[in-house]
Amino acid sequence: MQIAEFQQIIREKVGGQDQKMGGQFLLNVLVEEVGELSRALRKGGENEVAEEVCDIIFTATSIANLVGVEVEPLLRRKFVDPPLSDISREWTDVTWK
């Protein structure tokens, strides 16, 4: 499945509920999921980490849908097409630079 296809499925499946909940609520959910990922990375195994990453992707996709952002072309432009040096130029604390 392509990212655009996943985004469309999520839009059709929960778009109405996302509209009712609103962006601030979804952002709060995203922050909660990031916290759960942090705990899973410290204490959990691979399955727990995978579950939380999926929750984050789902919630971020809902936020993108709510504000009308098509994620796939932006991901390509920001992270796929440019060289790694362009992607990481603002990261000052990475050891592989």
Phi and psi in radians as a Rosetta constraint file:
Dihedral C 1 N 2 CA 2 C 2 CIRCULARHARMONIC -1.445 0.35
Dihedral N 2 CA 2 C 2 N 3 CIRCULARHARMONIC 2.762 0.35
Dihedral C 2 N 3 CA 3 C 3 CIRCULARHARMONIC -1.056 0.35
Dihedral N 3 CA 3 C 3 N 4 CIRCULARHARMONIC -0.734 0.35
Dihedral C 3 N 4 CA 4 C 4 CIRCULARHARMONIC -1.067 0.35
Dihedral N 4 CA 4 C 4 N 5 CIRCULARHARMONIC -0.677 0.35
Dihedral C 4 N 5 CA 5 C 5 CIRCULARHARMONIC -1.148 0.35
Dihedral N 5 CA 5 C 5 N 6 CIRCULARHARMONIC -0.777 0.35
Dihedral C 5 N 6 CA 6 C 6 CIRCULARHARMONIC -1.039 0.35
Dihedral N 6 CA 6 C 6 N 7 CIRCULARHARMONIC -0.773 0.35
Dihedral C 6 N 7 CA 7 C 7 CIRCULARHARMONIC -1.073 0.35
Dihedral N 7 CA 7 C 7 N 8 CIRCULARHARMONIC -0.721 0.35
Dihedral C 7 N 8 CA 8 C 8 CIRCULARHARMONIC -1.138 0.35
Dihedral N 8 CA 8 C 8 N 9 CIRCULARHARMONIC -0.737 0.35
Dihedral C 8 N 9 CA 9 C 9 CIRCULARHARMONIC -1.057 0.35
Dihedral N 9 CA 9 C 9 N 10 CIRCULARHARMONIC -0.792 0.35
Dihedral C 9 N 10 CA 10 C 10 CIRCULARHARMONIC -1.138 0.35
Dihedral N 10 CA 10 C 10 N 11 CIRCULARHARMONIC -0.705 0.35
Dihedral C 10 N 11 CA 11 C 11 CIRCULARHARMONIC -1.006 0.35
Dihedral N 11 CA 11 C 11 N 12 CIRCULARHARMONIC -0.811 0.35
Dihedral C 11 N 12 CA 12 C 12 CIRCULARHARMONIC -1.230 0.35
Dihedral N 12 CA 12 C 12 N 13 CIRCULARHARMONIC -0.625 0.35
Dihedral C 12 N 13 CA 13 C 13 CIRCULARHARMONIC -1.350 0.35
Dihedral N 13 CA 13 C 13 N 14 CIRCULARHARMONIC -0.762 0.35
Dihedral C 13 N 14 CA 14 C 14 CIRCULARHARMONIC -2.259 0.35
Dihedral N 14 CA 14 C 14 N 15 CIRCULARHARMONIC 0.138 0.35
Dihedral C 14 N 15 CA 15 C 15 CIRCULARHARMONIC -0.987 0.35
Dihedral N 15 CA 15 C 15 N 16 CIRCULARHARMONIC -0.705 0.35
Dihedral C 15 N 16 CA 16 C 16 CIRCULARHARMONIC -1.129 0.35
Dihedral N 16 CA 16 C 16 N 17 CIRCULARHARMONIC -0.760 0.35
Dihedral C 16 N 17 CA 17 C 17 CIRCULARHARMONIC -1.147 0.35
Dihedral N 17 CA 17 C 17 N 18 CIRCULARHARMONIC -0.683 0.35
Dihedral C 17 N 18 CA 18 C 18 CIRCULARHARMONIC -1.077 0.35
Dihedral N 18 CA 18 C 18 N 19 CIRCULARHARMONIC -0.697 0.35
Dihedral C 18 N 19 CA 19 C 19 CIRCULARHARMONIC -1.055 0.35
Dihedral N 19 CA 19 C 19 N 20 CIRCULARHARMONIC -0.734 0.35
Dihedral C 19 N 20 CA 20 C 20 CIRCULARHARMONIC -1.179 0.35
Dihedral N 20 CA 20 C 20 N 21 CIRCULARHARMONIC -0.680 0.35
Dihedral C 20 N 21 CA 21 C 21 CIRCULARHARMONIC -1.309 0.35
Dihedral N 21 CA 21 C 21 N 22 CIRCULARHARMONIC -0.684 0.35
Dihedral C 21 N 22 CA 22 C 22 CIRCULARHARMONIC 1.522 0.35
Dihedral N 22 CA 22 C 22 N 23 CIRCULARHARMONIC 2.895 0.35
Dihedral C 22 N 23 CA 23 C 23 CIRCULARHARMONIC -1.138 0.35
Dihedral N 23 CA 23 C 23 N 24 CIRCULARHARMONIC -0.715 0.35
Dihedral C 23 N 24 CA 24 C 24 CIRCULARHARMONIC -1.127 0.35
Dihedral N 24 CA 24 C 24 N 25 CIRCULARHARMONIC -0.719 0.35
Dihedral C 24 N 25 CA 25 C 25 CIRCULARHARMONIC -1.081 0.35
Dihedral N 25 CA 25 C 25 N 26 CIRCULARHARMONIC -0.809 0.35
Dihedral C 25 N 26 CA 26 C 26 CIRCULARHARMONIC -1.109 0.35
Dihedral N 26 CA 26 C 26 N 27 CIRCULARHARMONIC -0.645 0.35
Dihedral C 26 N 27 CA 27 C 27 CIRCULARHARMONIC -1.098 0.35
Dihedral N 27 CA 27 C 27 N 28 CIRCULARHARMONIC -0.726 0.35
Dihedral C 27 N 28 CA 28 C 28 CIRCULARHARMONIC -1.064 0.35
Dihedral N 28 CA 28 C 28 N 29 CIRCULARHARMONIC -0.712 0.35
Dihedral C 28 N 29 CA 29 C 29 CIRCULARHARMONIC -1.090 0.35
Dihedral N 29 CA 29 C 29 N 30 CIRCULARHARMONIC -0.757 0.35
Dihedral C 29 N 30 CA 30 C 30 CIRCULARHARMONIC -1.052 0.35
Dihedral N 30 CA 30 C 30 N 31 CIRCULARHARMONIC -0.787 0.35
Dihedral C 30 N 31 CA 31 C 31 CIRCULARHARMONIC -1.073 0.35
Dihedral N 31 CA 31 C 31 N 32 CIRCULARHARMONIC -0.737 0.35
Dihedral C 31 N 32 CA 32 C 32 CIRCULARHARMONIC -1.057 0.35
Dihedral N 32 CA 32 C 32 N 33 CIRCULARHARMONIC -0.744 0.35
Dihedral C 32 N 33 CA 33 C 33 CIRCULARHARMONIC -1.153 0.35
Dihedral N 33 CA 33 C 33 N 34 CIRCULARHARMONIC -0.640 0.35
Dihedral C 33 N 34 CA 34 C 34 CIRCULARHARMONIC -1.118 0.35
Dihedral N 34 CA 34 C 34 N 35 CIRCULARHARMONIC -0.700 0.35
Dihedral C 34 N 35 CA 35 C 35 CIRCULARHARMONIC -1.068 0.35
Dihedral N 35 CA 35 C 35 N 36 CIRCULARHARMONIC -0.723 0.35
Dihedral C 35 N 36 CA 36 C 36 CIRCULARHARMONIC -1.135 0.35
Dihedral N 36 CA 36 C 36 N 37 CIRCULARHARMONIC -0.646 0.35
Dihedral C 36 N 37 CA 37 C 37 CIRCULARHARMONIC -1.122 0.35
Dihedral N 37 CA 37 C 37 N 38 CIRCULARHARMONIC -0.723 0.35
Dihedral C 37 N 38 CA 38 C 38 CIRCULARHARMONIC -1.024 0.35
Dihedral N 38 CA 38 C 38 N 39 CIRCULARHARMONIC -0.799 0.35
Dihedral C 38 N 39 CA 39 C 39 CIRCULARHARMONIC -1.123 0.35
Dihedral N 39 CA 39 C 39 N 40 CIRCULARHARMONIC -0.712 0.35
Dihedral C 39 N 40 CA 40 C 40 CIRCULARHARMONIC -1.131 0.35
Dihedral N 40 CA 40 C 40 N 41 CIRCULARHARMONIC -0.661 0.35
Dihedral C 40 N 41 CA 41 C 41 CIRCULARHARMONIC -1.133 0.35
Dihedral N 41 CA 41 C 41 N 42 CIRCULARHARMONIC -0.637 0.35
Dihedral C 41 N 42 CA 42 C 42 CIRCULARHARMONIC -1.361 0.35
Dihedral N 42 CA 42 C 42 N 43 CIRCULARHARMONIC -0.669 0.35
Dihedral C 42 N 43 CA 43 C 43 CIRCULARHARMONIC -2.099 0.35
Dihedral N 43 CA 43 C 43 N 44 CIRCULARHARMONIC -0.453 0.35
Dihedral C 43 N 44 CA 44 C 44 CIRCULARHARMONIC -1.572 0.35
Dihedral N 44 CA 44 C 44 N 45 CIRCULARHARMONIC 3.110 0.35
Dihedral C 44 N 45 CA 45 C 45 CIRCULARHARMONIC -1.760 0.35
Dihedral N 45 CA 45 C 45 N 46 CIRCULARHARMONIC -2.997 0.35
Dihedral C 45 N 46 CA 46 C 46 CIRCULARHARMONIC -1.014 0.35
Dihedral N 46 CA 46 C 46 N 47 CIRCULARHARMONIC -0.701 0.35
Dihedral C 46 N 47 CA 47 C 47 CIRCULARHARMONIC -1.133 0.35
Dihedral N 47 CA 47 C 47 N 48 CIRCULARHARMONIC -0.721 0.35
Dihedral C 47 N 48 CA 48 C 48 CIRCULARHARMONIC -1.144 0.35
Dihedral N 48 CA 48 C 48 N 49 CIRCULARHARMONIC -0.730 0.35
Dihedral C 48 N 49 CA 49 C 49 CIRCULARHARMONIC -1.102 0.35
Dihedral N 49 CA 49 C 49 N 50 CIRCULARHARMONIC -0.779 0.35
Dihedral C 49 N 50 CA 50 C 50 CIRCULARHARMONIC -1.049 0.35
Dihedral N 50 CA 50 C 50 N 51 CIRCULARHARMONIC -0.749 0.35
Dihedral C 50 N 51 CA 51 C 51 CIRCULARHARMONIC -1.047 0.35
Dihedral N 51 CA 51 C 51 N 52 CIRCULARHARMONIC -0.770 0.35
Dihedral C 51 N 52 CA 52 C 52 CIRCULARHARMONIC -1.229 0.35
Dihedral N 52 CA 52 C 52 N 53 CIRCULARHARMONIC -0.658 0.35
Dihedral C 52 N 53 CA 53 C 53 CIRCULARHARMONIC -1.061 0.35
Dihedral N 53 CA 53 C 53 N 54 CIRCULARHARMONIC -0.746 0.35
Dihedral C 53 N 54 CA 54 C 54 CIRCULARHARMONIC -1.096 0.35
Dihedral N 54 CA 54 C 54 N 55 CIRCULARHARMONIC -0.714 0.35
Dihedral C 54 N 55 CA 55 C 55 CIRCULARHARMONIC -1.071 0.35
Dihedral N 55 CA 55 C 55 N 56 CIRCULARHARMONIC -0.703 0.35
Dihedral C 55 N 56 CA 56 C 56 CIRCULARHARMONIC -1.156 0.35
Dihedral N 56 CA 56 C 56 N 57 CIRCULARHARMONIC -0.773 0.35
Dihedral C 56 N 57 CA 57 C 57 CIRCULARHARMONIC -1.082 0.35
Dihedral N 57 CA 57 C 57 N 58 CIRCULARHARMONIC -0.758 0.35
Dihedral C 57 N 58 CA 58 C 58 CIRCULARHARMONIC -1.042 0.35
Dihedral N 58 CA 58 C 58 N 59 CIRCULARHARMONIC -0.849 0.35
Dihedral C 58 N 59 CA 59 C 59 CIRCULARHARMONIC -1.181 0.35
Dihedral N 59 CA 59 C 59 N 60 CIRCULARHARMONIC -0.727 0.35
Dihedral C 59 N 60 CA 60 C 60 CIRCULARHARMONIC -1.105 0.35
Dihedral N 60 CA 60 C 60 N 61 CIRCULARHARMONIC -0.636 0.35
Dihedral C 60 N 61 CA 61 C 61 CIRCULARHARMONIC -1.139 0.35
Dihedral N 61 CA 61 C 61 N 62 CIRCULARHARMONIC -0.708 0.35
Dihedral C 61 N 62 CA 62 C 62 CIRCULARHARMONIC -1.074 0.35
Dihedral N 62 CA 62 C 62 N 63 CIRCULARHARMONIC -0.724 0.35
Dihedral C 62 N 63 CA 63 C 63 CIRCULARHARMONIC -1.114 0.35
Dihedral N 63 CA 63 C 63 N 64 CIRCULARHARMONIC -0.793 0.35
Dihedral C 63 N 64 CA 64 C 64 CIRCULARHARMONIC -1.020 0.35
Dihedral N 64 CA 64 C 64 N 65 CIRCULARHARMONIC -0.775 0.35
Dihedral C 64 N 65 CA 65 C 65 CIRCULARHARMONIC -1.090 0.35
Dihedral N 65 CA 65 C 65 N 66 CIRCULARHARMONIC -0.707 0.35
Dihedral C 65 N 66 CA 66 C 66 CIRCULARHARMONIC -1.045 0.35
Dihedral N 66 CA 66 C 66 N 67 CIRCULARHARMONIC -0.657 0.35
Dihedral C 66 N 67 CA 67 C 67 CIRCULARHARMONIC -1.742 0.35
Dihedral N 67 CA 67 C 67 N 68 CIRCULARHARMONIC 0.070 0.35
Dihedral C 67 N 68 CA 68 C 68 CIRCULARHARMONIC 1.388 0.35
Dihedral N 68 CA 68 C 68 N 69 CIRCULARHARMONIC 0.523 0.35
Dihedral C 68 N 69 CA 69 C 69 CIRCULARHARMONIC -1.699 0.35
Dihedral N 69 CA 69 C 69 N 70 CIRCULARHARMONIC 2.188 0.35
Dihedral C 69 N 70 CA 70 C 70 CIRCULARHARMONIC -1.549 0.35
Dihedral N 70 CA 70 C 70 N 71 CIRCULARHARMONIC 1.961 0.35
Dihedral C 70 N 71 CA 71 C 71 CIRCULARHARMONIC -1.295 0.35
Dihedral N 71 CA 71 C 71 N 72 CIRCULARHARMONIC -0.739 0.35
Dihedral C 71 N 72 CA 72 C 72 CIRCULARHARMONIC -0.983 0.35
Dihedral N 72 CA 72 C 72 N 73 CIRCULARHARMONIC -0.871 0.35
Dihedral C 72 N 73 CA 73 C 73 CIRCULARHARMONIC -1.133 0.35
Dihedral N 73 CA 73 C 73 N 74 CIRCULARHARMONIC -0.558 0.35
Dihedral C 73 N 74 CA 74 C 74 CIRCULARHARMONIC -1.210 0.35
Dihedral N 74 CA 74 C 74 N 75 CIRCULARHARMONIC -0.719 0.35
Dihedral C 74 N 75 CA 75 C 75 CIRCULARHARMONIC -1.063 0.35
Dihedral N 75 CA 75 C 75 N 76 CIRCULARHARMONIC -0.730 0.35
Dihedral C 75 N 76 CA 76 C 76 CIRCULARHARMONIC -1.080 0.35
Dihedral N 76 CA 76 C 76 N 77 CIRCULARHARMONIC -0.830 0.35
Dihedral C 76 N 77 CA 77 C 77 CIRCULARHARMONIC -1.155 0.35
Dihedral N 77 CA 77 C 77 N 78 CIRCULARHARMONIC -0.672 0.35
Dihedral C 77 N 78 CA 78 C 78 CIRCULARHARMONIC -1.485 0.35
Dihedral N 78 CA 78 C 78 N 79 CIRCULARHARMONIC -0.598 0.35
Dihedral C 78 N 79 CA 79 C 79 CIRCULARHARMONIC -2.204 0.35
Dihedral N 79 CA 79 C 79 N 80 CIRCULARHARMONIC -0.330 0.35
Dihedral C 79 N 80 CA 80 C 80 CIRCULARHARMONIC -1.689 0.35
Dihedral N 80 CA 80 C 80 N 81 CIRCULARHARMONIC -0.873 0.35
Dihedral C 80 N 81 CA 81 C 81 CIRCULARHARMONIC -1.269 0.35
Dihedral N 81 CA 81 C 81 N 82 CIRCULARHARMONIC -0.738 0.35
Dihedral C 81 N 82 CA 82 C 82 CIRCULARHARMONIC -1.331 0.35
Dihedral N 82 CA 82 C 82 N 83 CIRCULARHARMONIC 2.749 0.35
Dihedral C 82 N 83 CA 83 C 83 CIRCULARHARMONIC -1.186 0.35
Dihedral N 83 CA 83 C 83 N 84 CIRCULARHARMONIC 2.768 0.35
Dihedral C 83 N 84 CA 84 C 84 CIRCULARHARMONIC -0.987 0.35
Dihedral N 84 CA 84 C 84 N 85 CIRCULARHARMONIC -0.635 0.35
Dihedral C 84 N 85 CA 85 C 85 CIRCULARHARMONIC -1.076 0.35
Dihedral N 85 CA 85 C 85 N 86 CIRCULARHARMONIC -0.589 0.35
Dihedral C 85 N 86 CA 86 C 86 CIRCULARHARMONIC -1.270 0.35
Dihedral N 86 CA 86 C 86 N 87 CIRCULARHARMONIC -0.644 0.35
Dihedral C 86 N 87 CA 87 C 87 CIRCULARHARMONIC -1.152 0.35
Dihedral N 87 CA 87 C 87 N 88 CIRCULARHARMONIC -0.686 0.35
Dihedral C 87 N 88 CA 88 C 88 CIRCULARHARMONIC -1.775 0.35
Dihedral N 88 CA 88 C 88 N 89 CIRCULARHARMONIC 0.162 0.35
Dihedral C 88 N 89 CA 89 C 89 CIRCULARHARMONIC -1.080 0.35
Dihedral N 89 CA 89 C 89 N 90 CIRCULARHARMONIC -0.466 0.35
Dihedral C 89 N 90 CA 90 C 90 CIRCULARHARMONIC -1.646 0.35
Dihedral N 90 CA 90 C 90 N 91 CIRCULARHARMONIC -0.073 0.35
Dihedral C 90 N 91 CA 91 C 91 CIRCULARHARMONIC -1.494 0.35
Dihedral N 91 CA 91 C 91 N 92 CIRCULARHARMONIC 1.966 0.35
Dihedral C 91 N 92 CA 92 C 92 CIRCULARHARMONIC -1.676 0.35
Dihedral N 92 CA 92 C 92 N 93 CIRCULARHARMONIC -0.235 0.35
Dihedral C 92 N 93 CA 93 C 93 CIRCULARHARMONIC -1.909 0.35
Dihedral N 93 CA 93 C 93 N 94 CIRCULARHARMONIC 0.315 0.35
Dihedral C 93 N 94 CA 94 C 94 CIRCULARHARMONIC -1.539 0.35
Dihedral N 94 CA 94 C 94 N 95 CIRCULARHARMONIC 2.457 0.35
Dihedral C 94 N 95 CA 95 C 95 CIRCULARHARMONIC -1.445 0.35
Dihedral N 95 CA 95 C 95 N 96 CIRCULARHARMONIC -0.284 0.35
Dihedral C 95 N 96 CA 96 C 96 CIRCULARHARMONIC -1.605 0.35
Dihedral N 96 CA 96 C 96 N 97 CIRCULARHARMONIC 0.074 0.35
